[in-house]
Each structure stands twice: as structure tokens, then as C-alpha cells.
């Protein structure tokens, strides 16, 4: 019995030593692997107490040293002089049946890492960063819990970095303030930067004005002689031209529909040429 007690005491001492070694490291660091072990998320605190992360896939670094911070109105920015209060890990594996979509069953399988951060100064503001690592990607979110010294705030900017190590293929949609119904684009990362540079250079207002001018010119090309038809009939004709154009693709194919409300559930639209529907419309 005494011998077993000595072994247990030795194990406890070793655990304590390992914990102190981890907390005493200049960069407080913790790792999380995807369920299949191919994706590795590394979260760490720098010497300045800045929260950052890296992502590796099959030992290849995909996202290099990237940091988080937040700017608030009439308050100091949140992102430096942080310390780790708690670390929580968990896993989840569930398969559910879809109502709509290409796949009938979806497996929701991931490992989760939740970091409880707090400022070291007198503000003591806290923030949770929750990572979920899947077999095909990584997602994360921020959560500022209810706290006495951080109630009503105005967020000015979220400074989340994604330092890609190469010009990778990206699936993306334009950022918008009120809708999430844009179709996804598949381009290299450099092409996204080029498009963003155009928007910044031209400004959204100029681009919208240019689009309106384009379609006004398009609508007036090849118009017939309306003779003495009422102006209301002429306007209806012109609007009908625009409506018909929205129902065809760039090659003249008649698409099934141009609505996008299905994106809320199925992540897709009816904007395809279906032979049956196209034949009936023609």
C-alpha cells in the first residue's frame, strides 16, 4: 500500500512539473488536432500577451502567425497584455438528416478548443475564443461574456488576421451588411485582392453608377419604333427586356429561376438550365 502511494505521489509531482513548464513558457501554447489528425491548430500567446494562431495540414503550414484584436469606441483596444484563465476541450460526432441538399446525411464531427482570456491590467476584460477543428477545415468565434466593466460597447473594427502561406484556391462570397445570398466564387487568393483593390480604387458608388449606365445603354440598343404607343407601354416593354435577361445565362440558356431564397436552406439556387423547364418556356 505504501509503495502504491509513493508511485501515485510521483505521478502527481510529474503532472505539476509539466503544468508549470507549460505556463512558464514565453509563448503560452496549446494544440488541437482534427479527428483524423491531419489538421493541427496551434493557439498561443506572444510575449506581449497577444493572442494568435497557426494552422498546419499534414505538417505543411497553411496559415502562419496570425493575431486577433478588437477596436472599441471610447475604450482601449482589446488584444494585448492577455493571459489564459482557463482552457476547455471537447469533441462532437453526430450525423443528421438534411431537409434539402445534395447529401441526405451530414456528419458533424469536430474537436473543440475554448480559450478563456483576460487582460492583466486593471480593466480585466474577458473574452472566449472557441475553435472547432473538422477534418476539412477550421472555424472559430469570439464571445465577450457579460461583465461589470464591459457592458454597452460600440465595436469599431475586428482585426482578425489570416496570413496564408501561398496563393491558394479560395471559395468566397462578397461581404455585405444585410444579406448572405451571394453566390460563392472560386478563385486564387490573389484574385480576391485584385477585385478588392478595384472596389477600393473606384468606390462602390462609382461601380454601381457604372452598372446602371451599362444596362441603360444595353436596353436602348436595337429598340423598335414605338410610334405613338403610350409611354407606360414603352416602359413596360423595356422592363420586360430586363426581366427576360435575368432569366437567361450569358450563353442564352433559359434558367429555371433567378430567386435566391433557397440559399437560406440549401446553399444553392435554381439558376440552372433545366431542359424540361427551358423547353416549356421556349
N, C-alpha and C positions, 0 to 999 in steps of 0.2 A: 504493500500500500504506500509506503514511504517512497519507494522507487518510482512508482507511477506519479506521485505528487511532484517529484523532482523533474520528471520529464515534462509534465504539464507546465510547471513554472518556467522551464527553459523555453518552451514554445511561446508562452505569453511574453517573455522578455524579447524574443526574436521579433514578434509582431510589433511590439512597441518600438524597437530599434528601426524597423522598416518604415513605420509611420513617421517617425521623427526625420528619417532620411528623406522621405518624400516631401514633407512640409518644409524642410530646411533648404531644399534646392532653390537656386536663384530663380529658376523658371518653374513654378508650380505646374506640373504637367500630369494629365491623365489621358488614357487612351480608351477607345471603344471600337470594336470590330463589328462588321456586318455579320448576319447569321451564317453566311458561307465563308467568312474570314478573308474575303478579297479586298474589302474596303476598310481602311483604317482612318478613323478620325482622331486627331490629336488636339486636345484643348490645353491651353497653358496661360499662365500669367507672366508677363515680362518683368524685368527688374523694376520698371516704373509702375507696376501694377496694372498694366494694360491687358485686357482680355483678348486673346487671339486663338486662331485655329489653323490647322493644316489638314489636307485630305490626300491620302495615298490610295492608289489602286494597283494591286499586285506589285507592291514595292516601287511603283512609279509615282512620283509626286505630281498630282494633278492641280491642286490649289496650294500655293506657297503661303508663307507667313501673311496672314490677313487679320485685321483687327476690327473691333466694334467700338462705336461711341455714339452718344446722343447729344444733340444741342437743344436746349430749352429756353423759352423766353423768360427773362428776368431771373435766371438761375444759372449756376455753373454747369458746364458740360459734364456728362456722366461718361466715364471711360478710362480714368486714370486713378492711381492710388487705391486699387481694389484688392480685396483679399477673399479667399474662398472660405465660406462659412460651413457649407455642407455640400456633399456630393451624393446624388441618388442615382442608382442604375436599376434598370428593369428590362424585361423582354416581353414581346407580344407576338402571338401567332394565331390568326383567326382567318377562316375562309368564309366569305359571304356571297350570296347570290345577287346578281345585278337585276335591276328592273329593265334597263336598256343599255345596249352597248355591244361591242364585238365579242366579248367574252362573257360566258354565263357565270362563271365563278371567279372571284378575285381573292387572292391570298394576301392578307395584310400581315406581313412578317417583318419585324424590325427589333432592334435593340435601342434602348433609350438611355441617355445620359443627361441628368438635370443638375446644373451647377447653381448654387446659391452664392451670389456675390454681394459684397458690402463694401462701401467706402471706409477707408481707415480714418478719415478726418472727422470733424465734428458733425458733418451732415449725416453720416451713417445711412445714406440712401442704399436701398437694396434692389437687386434685380435677379430674376431667374433666367438662365439661358438653357433651353431644352433642345437637345439634339436627338434626332431619330435617324439611325443608320439602317438602310434597307440593302438588299443585295444589288439593287440597281441605282442607288443614289443616296443622298444625304439631305435632310431637311432640318431647319432649326427655327425657333421662335424666341421672342423676348417677352417677359412678363414682369411688370413692376407691381408688386403686391401693395395692398393698402397699407399705408404707413403714416405716422403722425407728421413727419417732416417733409412729406411729399404727397400732397393731396391734389389740388387742381393745378394742372400744368398745361402749357402750350408747347407741343413738340414742333421745333423748327426744322430739324433735319435728323435723319438716321444715317450714320456714316458706317455702313457695313461694307467691308472690302471683300472682293473675290479676285485674288491675284492668280489668274490662270497661268500655267507654265508653258502654254503653247496656243496656237491659233486653232482651237478645237471647233468641231461642229456643234452648233447650239440650236436648240429648239426654243423659240421665244415669241412673245407677242408684245405689241406696243403697250406701254404703260398709259393708263387712263385713270381719270379721277372718279368716274362714276359708273363705268361698265367693265365687264370682264368677258366680252363676247367677241373679241377679235380672234381671227384665225391665227394659228401658230405658223411661224416661218422657220425654215431650216436653212441656216447659213453658217459660214465661218464667223468666228467672233469678230474678226477684223471688219467684216461687212456691217455688223451692227454698229460698230464705232463710226464707220463712214456715213451710214444713214443718220446716226445721231448728230454727227458734225454738220450735216446738211440742214437738219432741223434747227440747230443752234444758230447756224450762219444765216439762214433765210428767215427764221422765226415761224411759228405755227400760223400766225395771221397771214403772212405773205403766201405760204403754201396753200392755205385754204382759198385765198383770193385767186391764186393761180388755177386751182382746181375748178372753181366756179367759172372762170373765164374760158377754160378749156371746154367745158360742157356747153356753155352758151354758144361758142363757135361751132361745136360739133352739131348742135341742134339746128343751126341755121343753114348748114350745108345741104344743098340739093332739095330745098323745100319747094313744093309745087306752088302754082299760082292760086291763091285762095280767093281771088276775085273779090266779090263783095260779101263773103261769109262773115258772120258776126265775130267780133274779137274773142268772145268767150269760146266759140267753137275752135278757133285757131289755137288758143291757149290749151284747150283740152287735147288737141292733136299733138302739140309739142310735148305735153306732159306724158301722153301715151307713148311717144317715141322713147322717152327716158325710161318709162316703166318696162317697155319691151327690152330695152338694152340691159336693164338689171337682171332680166330673166334669161340672158344668154351669156355664154362664156366668150373669151377672146377669140375663139375659132368659129363662132356662130352656132355652137351647140345649145339646144334649149334645155335649161336646167330645171329640175323638179320644183324647186322653190328657193327663194332668197332670204327666208326668215332665219333667225339665229337664236330663237328662244330655246331650242333643244340643247344648246351648249351648256345650259344650266344642269342638265342631267347626263346627256350622252357624250359631251365633248366633241360633237360633230354637228354638221348641218345637212340639209337636203340639197346643197348646191352641187349636185352631180347630174350628168346627163343620163337619165334612165330611158332606155329605148321605148318602153311602153308609154311613159308619160310624154316623151318628146313626140312620138308618133301621133298621139291623140291631140296634142297642142297644135301640131303642124296641120 
